[in-house]
């Protein structure tokens, strides 16, 4: 038990984590499967994502239209997501129809049809999604950066896969992958809102304990990437720029300090990068930092959107601001402001049943924790200025700087030498 978070296991060994939210009138249930794009091999890139889509087409007791009618008639929604290390399925309804959410999510994971006709229909949708992402540079830059950062390691494999491989996948491929991966010990169950741990365990046992006989994925930690520069041409004249560094895995004790380094540099309009790159120089339309977390690694990245004319100065300004941060340290009161900003983002997000369910699943599947909001806030408060600067000096190194630029640009951008972006 951690605050209002209760943990248990089904008779078959499936972990169950439930967080009761006082005064909540909704109930959410999620099944996480510990497999994702990093667990794929050549020839099936994109299979985790296509399978996530296809299981919604039909189960043993209803088709997608019947599912939609029943779920929406229960005042709820049904959805899923695929990541590099997990795939998750969830349903959220009002309290009085919680059994509908349980039943629907259980059916999708434990009894999907995965037949040839449904697979071919869903492939068409996924291929359109991949095409759409290619034409949405603000989304595509994130995938391109992660692919370049983790080059040569399975973490470089983005969730969607590539269109050529996806087009060749069959229902037999999906069924084989499902039968191998969607089994205990890769399955875990999460609940949030107006929920009860005993009822959740009872449902999980009934729906999922039959999925025994699996094996955990074998994963290797990525080596620390060296500095690199990548230019990817696209049709748009406006450039997307990503400048980032490899960082700590989800279990690292300095994870909260890492979040604060990111927040200090690029979260909000008072952040260092927003003020230096946008407000004082007007070089970009947008600039922000984010941390992309995996179990054994992460990245801390600054993203910008700008014209070609401003791109090199914008990159130099980001580099100079990082250097100033490292050499001069924190200003008076700066860390306290960043802590309150980060805590505020956490508090607001956790008022949502959907987000709380997501956080339960992701945190638990990445590092085995069942951290409640109060514990998260305490860890943020415990970070000192010394912690922040120690982590910044450990991570913000020019020989680990990776830069990706997406857009249409001339030679100086296409062939840029980033050795001048030192700190």
C-alpha positions in Angstrom: 0.0 0.0 0.0 1.3 3.5 -1.0 -1.0 6.2 0.1 -4.3 5.4 -1.6 -2.5 2.9 -4.0 -3.2 -0.7 -3.3 -1.3 -3.6 -4.9 -2.1 -7.3 -5.2 -1.6 -10.3 -7.6 -4.0 -12.6 -9.2 -3.8 -16.3 -8.6 -2.0 -16.6 -11.9 0.6 -14.0 -10.8 -0.6 -10.9 -12.7 0.3 -7.7 -10.8 -2.7 -5.5 -10.0 -2.3 -1.8 -9.0 -5.3 0.3 -8.0 -5.5 3.9 -6.9 -8.8 5.1 -5.4 -9.5 8.8 -6.1 -11.7 10.4 -3.4 -14.9 11.9 -4.8 -14.2 10.5 -8.3 -17.3 9.5 -10.2 -15.4 7.7 -13.0 -13.6 4.4 -13.1 -10.7 3.5 -15.4 -9.1 0.1 -16.1 -5.9 -0.5 -18.1 -4.1 -3.7 -19.1 -0.4 -3.1 -19.8 1.6 -5.6 -21.9 5.4 -5.3 -21.6 6.2 -5.4 -25.3 6.8 -2.6 -27.7 8.8 -1.4 -30.7 12.2 -2.1 -29.0 11.2 -5.8 -28.9 10.6 -6.1 -32.6 13.1 -7.5 -35.1 13.7 -6.7 -38.8 10.7 -7.8 -40.9 8.1 -7.0 -38.3 8.9 -3.3 -37.4 5.5 -1.8 -36.6 3.9 -5.0 -35.6 3.2 -4.0 -31.9 1.4 -0.9 -33.2 -0.6 -2.7 -35.9 -1.6 -5.4 -33.4 -2.8 -2.7 -31.0 -5.1 -1.3 -33.7 -6.3 -4.7 -35.0 -7.5 -6.1 -31.6 -10.2 -3.4 -31.5 -11.7 -4.7 -34.7 -13.4 -7.8 -33.3 -13.5 -10.0 -30.2 -15.1 -13.3 -29.5 -18.4 -11.6 -28.6 -18.7 -8.3 -30.6 -17.4 -6.3 -33.5 -16.0 -2.8 -33.3 -19.4 -1.1 -33.9 -21.0 -3.1 -31.1 -18.1 -2.2 -28.8 -18.4 1.5 -29.7 -22.2 1.4 -28.9 -21.8 -0.4 -25.7 -18.9 1.7 -24.4 -20.4 5.0 -25.4 -23.7 3.9 -24.0 -21.9 3.4 -20.7 -20.7 7.0 -20.8 -17.1 5.9 -21.5 -14.3 5.7 -23.9 -12.0 2.9 -25.1 -8.5 3.5 -26.3 -4.9 2.2 -26.4 -1.3 3.3 -27.0 1.9 1.7 -28.1 5.4 2.7 -26.9 8.9 1.5 -27.2 8.5 -0.8 -24.2 4.8 -1.4 -23.7 1.4 -1.5 -25.2 -1.6 -0.6 -23.1 -5.4 -0.8 -23.5 -7.9 1.0 -21.3 -11.5 1.8 -20.8 -12.9 4.6 -18.6 -16.6 5.0 -17.7 -18.8 6.6 -15.1 -18.8 4.6 -11.8 -22.1 2.9 -12.3 -20.9 1.3 -15.6 -17.4 0.2 -14.5 -18.2 -3.4 -15.3 -18.5 -2.4 -18.9 -15.0 -0.9 -19.0 -13.6 -4.0 -17.3 -15.4 -6.4 -19.7 -14.5 -4.5 -22.8 -10.8 -4.1 -22.0 -10.6 -7.7 -20.9 -12.1 -9.0 -24.2 -9.8 -6.9 -26.4 -6.7 -8.2 -24.7 -7.8 -11.8 -23.9 -10.0 -12.7 -26.8 -9.2 -10.7 -30.0 -10.2 -12.2 -33.4 -7.2 -11.0 -35.4 -8.6 -12.3 -38.7 -7.3 -11.6 -42.2 -10.1 -9.2 -43.2 -9.8 -7.1 -40.1 -6.0 -7.0 -40.4 -6.1 -5.7 -43.9 -8.7 -3.1 -43.0 -6.6 -1.9 -40.1 -3.4 -1.8 -42.1 -5.0 0.8 -44.4 -5.7 3.0 -41.4 -2.2 2.5 -39.9 -0.6 3.3 -43.2 -2.6 6.5 -43.4 -1.5 7.3 -39.8 2.1 6.9 -40.8 1.6 9.1 -43.9 -0.1 11.7 -41.7 2.9 11.8 -39.3 5.3 12.2 -42.2 3.3 15.3 -43.1 3.2 16.7 -39.5 6.7 17.9 -38.8 6.0 18.9 -35.2 5.2 15.2 -34.5 7.8 13.7 -36.8 10.8 15.5 -35.3 10.4 13.7 -32.1 10.6 10.3 -33.8 13.5 11.3 -35.9 15.5 12.5 -33.0 15.0 9.4 -30.9 15.8 7.2 -33.9 19.1 9.0 -34.5 20.0 9.2 -30.8 19.7 5.5 -30.2 21.0 4.5 -33.7 22.2 0.9 -33.8 20.1 -0.1 -30.7 16.5 -1.4 -30.6 15.4 1.8 -28.8 15.9 3.5 -32.1 12.8 1.7 -33.5 9.9 4.1 -33.4 6.4 2.8 -32.5 4.8 3.1 -35.9 7.4 1.2 -37.9 7.9 1.9 -41.6 5.2 1.8 -44.3 6.9 -0.8 -46.4 7.2 -3.3 -43.6 3.7 -2.6 -42.2 2.2 -3.1 -45.7 3.6 -6.6 -45.8 2.4 -7.8 -42.4 -0.3 -10.5 -42.2 -2.8 -11.7 -39.7 -0.6 -14.7 -39.1 2.2 -12.4 -38.1 0.0 -10.6 -35.7 -1.4 -13.8 -34.2 2.1 -15.3 -33.7 3.3 -12.1 -32.0 0.1 -12.0 -29.8 0.5 -15.6 -28.7 4.2 -15.0 -27.8 4.0 -11.7 -26.1 0.5 -11.2 -24.7 1.1 -13.7 -21.8 2.0 -13.7 -18.2 4.5 -12.5 -17.0 4.2 -9.6 -19.5 0.7 -8.6 -18.4 -0.2 -6.2 -15.6 -3.5 -4.5 -14.6 -4.2 -1.0 -13.4 -7.2 0.8 -12.1 -7.9 4.4 -11.0 -10.9 6.5 -9.9 -13.9 5.0 -8.1 -12.3 1.5 -8.0 -11.8 -1.3 -5.6 -8.7 -3.5 -5.5 -10.6 -6.7 -4.7 -13.0 -6.3 -7.5 -10.2 -5.4 -9.9 -8.3 -8.6 -8.9 -11.4 -10.7 -9.4 -11.9 -9.3 -12.9 -8.2 -9.7 -13.8 -8.3 -13.3 -12.7 -11.4 -14.1 -14.7 -10.3 -12.3 -17.8 -6.5 -12.8 -17.9 -5.2 -15.7 -15.7 -5.6 -18.0 -18.7 -2.9 -16.1 -20.5 0.0 -18.0 -18.9 3.1 -19.6 -20.4 5.0 -16.5 -21.6 8.5 -15.2 -21.2 9.8 -11.8 -20.4 11.5 -9.9 -23.3 15.3 -9.9 -23.0 16.6 -6.3 -23.3 20.0 -4.8 -23.3 20.9 -1.3 -22.1 21.9 1.1 -24.9 25.5 2.4 -24.9 25.9 6.2 -24.3 25.6 7.8 -27.8 28.2 10.1 -29.1 27.5 13.6 -30.6 25.9 13.5 -34.0 24.1 15.7 -36.5 21.2 14.7 -38.8 19.4 16.6 -41.5 16.2 15.2 -42.9 14.7 17.0 -45.9 10.9 17.6 -46.0 8.7 19.8 -48.2 8.1 22.5 -45.5 10.2 25.6 -45.5 9.8 26.0 -41.7 12.4 24.0 -39.8 12.0 21.7 -36.8 15.1 21.5 -34.7 15.9 19.0 -31.9 18.9 19.4 -29.7 19.3 16.8 -26.9 21.3 14.5 -24.8 21.1 10.9 -23.6 20.1 10.6 -19.9 19.1 8.4 -17.0 16.8 5.3 -16.9 13.5 5.3 -15.0 14.9 3.8 -11.9 17.8 6.3 -11.5 17.8 8.2 -8.2 18.3 11.5 -10.0 15.2 11.3 -12.1 13.5 14.2 -10.2 16.6 16.3 -10.6 16.6 15.6 -14.3 13.0 16.7 -14.6 14.0 20.0 -12.9 17.0 20.6 -15.2 14.6 20.2 -18.1 12.1 22.5 -16.5 14.6 25.2 -15.7 15.9 25.2 -19.3 12.7 25.0 -21.2 9.4 24.5 -19.4 7.0 27.5 -19.6 7.4 31.0 -20.8 9.7 32.1 -18.0 12.2 29.4 -18.8 15.7 30.2 -19.9 15.4 29.0 -23.4 12.0 30.6 -24.0 13.3 34.0 -22.8 16.7 33.9 -24.6 15.7 32.3 -27.9 12.1 33.6 -28.4 11.5 36.7 -26.2 14.9 38.5 -26.5 15.8 37.5 -30.0 12.5 36.4 -31.7 14.3 33.6 -33.4 11.7 30.9 -33.1 7.9 30.4 -32.9 8.2 27.8 -30.2 10.9 26.3 -28.0 10.6 23.9 -25.1 12.3 21.0 -23.5 11.1 17.5 -22.6 12.3 14.2 -21.2 11.4 11.0 -23.0 11.7 8.2 -20.5 12.4 4.5 -20.9 13.4 1.8 -18.4 17.1 1.9 -18.9 17.7 5.3 -20.7 16.0 8.6 -21.5 16.6 11.7 -23.5 16.4 15.4 -22.6 15.7 17.4 -25.6 15.1 21.0 -26.6 12.7 21.4 -29.6 12.3 24.5 -31.7 10.3 25.6 -34.7 11.9 28.4 -36.8 12.7 29.7 -40.3 15.9 28.6 -42.1 17.3 32.1 -41.7 17.1 31.9 -37.9 18.1 28.2 -37.4 21.8 28.5 -36.9 21.5 31.5 -34.6 18.8 29.7 -32.6 21.0 26.6 -32.2 23.9 28.8 -31.1 21.7 30.7 -28.6 20.5 27.4 -27.1 24.1 26.2 -26.8 25.1 29.5 -25.2 22.3 29.4 -22.7 23.2 25.9 -21.7 26.8 27.1 -21.2 25.7 30.0 -19.1 23.6 27.6 -17.0 26.6 25.4 -16.4 29.0 28.2 -15.6 26.9 30.5 -13.6 24.5 28.2 -11.9 21.0 29.1 -10.6 19.6 32.5 -10.0 18.1 33.3 -6.6 14.6 31.8 -6.4 14.9 30.1 -9.7 14.8 26.5 -8.4 11.7 27.2 -6.2 9.8 28.6 -9.2 10.7 25.6 -11.3 9.7 23.2 -8.5 6.3 24.9 -8.2 5.8 24.8 -12.0 6.7 21.1 -12.1 4.5 20.3 -9.1 1.6 22.3 -10.6 1.8 20.3 -13.8 1.8 17.1 -11.8 -1.2 18.1 -9.6 -3.3 19.3 -12.5 -2.6 16.2 -14.6 -3.4 13.9 -11.8 -6.9 15.3 -11.4 -7.7 13.4 -14.6 -8.6 9.7 -14.1 -7.1 8.9 -17.6 -3.8 10.6 -16.7 -3.6 8.9 -13.3 -4.2 5.6 -14.9 -1.5 6.3 -17.5 1.0 7.3 -14.8 0.3 4.2 -12.8 0.9 2.0 -15.8 4.0 3.7 -17.2 5.8 4.2 -13.9 5.1 0.6 -12.8 6.1 -1.0 -16.1 9.3 1.1 -16.4 10.6 0.8 -12.9 8.3 -1.3 -10.8 7.2 1.7 -8.7 3.7 2.5 -7.4 4.5 6.1 -6.6 1.6 8.2 -5.6 1.2 11.9 -6.2 2.3 12.9 -2.7 5.5 10.9 -3.0 6.2 12.4 -6.4 5.8 16.0 -5.0 8.0 15.1 -2.0 10.8 13.9 -4.3 10.6 17.2 -6.3 10.8 19.2 -3.1 13.8 17.2 -1.9 16.0 18.2 -4.9 18.7 20.8 -4.0 20.6 23.3 -6.1 23.6 21.0 -5.8 21.6 18.1 -7.1 20.5 20.2 -10.1 24.0 21.4 -11.0 25.5 18.0 -10.5 23.0 16.4 -12.9 23.4 19.2 -15.4 27.2 18.8 -15.4 26.8 15.1 -15.8 24.5 15.2 -18.7 24.9 18.5 -20.7 28.1 17.6 -22.5 29.1 18.7 -26.0 30.4 15.3 -26.9 26.9 13.9 -26.3 24.9 16.6 -28.1 22.7 15.1 -30.8 21.0 17.5 -33.2 18.3 16.7 -35.7 16.9 19.2 -38.2 13.8 18.6 -40.3 12.8 20.8 -43.2 14.0 22.3 -46.5 17.3 24.1 -46.2 20.5 25.1 -47.9 23.9 23.7 -47.6 24.9 25.4 -44.4 22.1 23.6 -42.6 22.3 20.4 -44.5 26.0 20.0 -43.7 26.3 21.9 -40.5 29.3 21.2 -38.2 28.0 21.2 -34.6 31.5 21.3 -33.1 30.9 25.0 -32.6 28.0 24.3 -30.3 30.2 23.8 -27.3 29.4 24.7 -23.7 
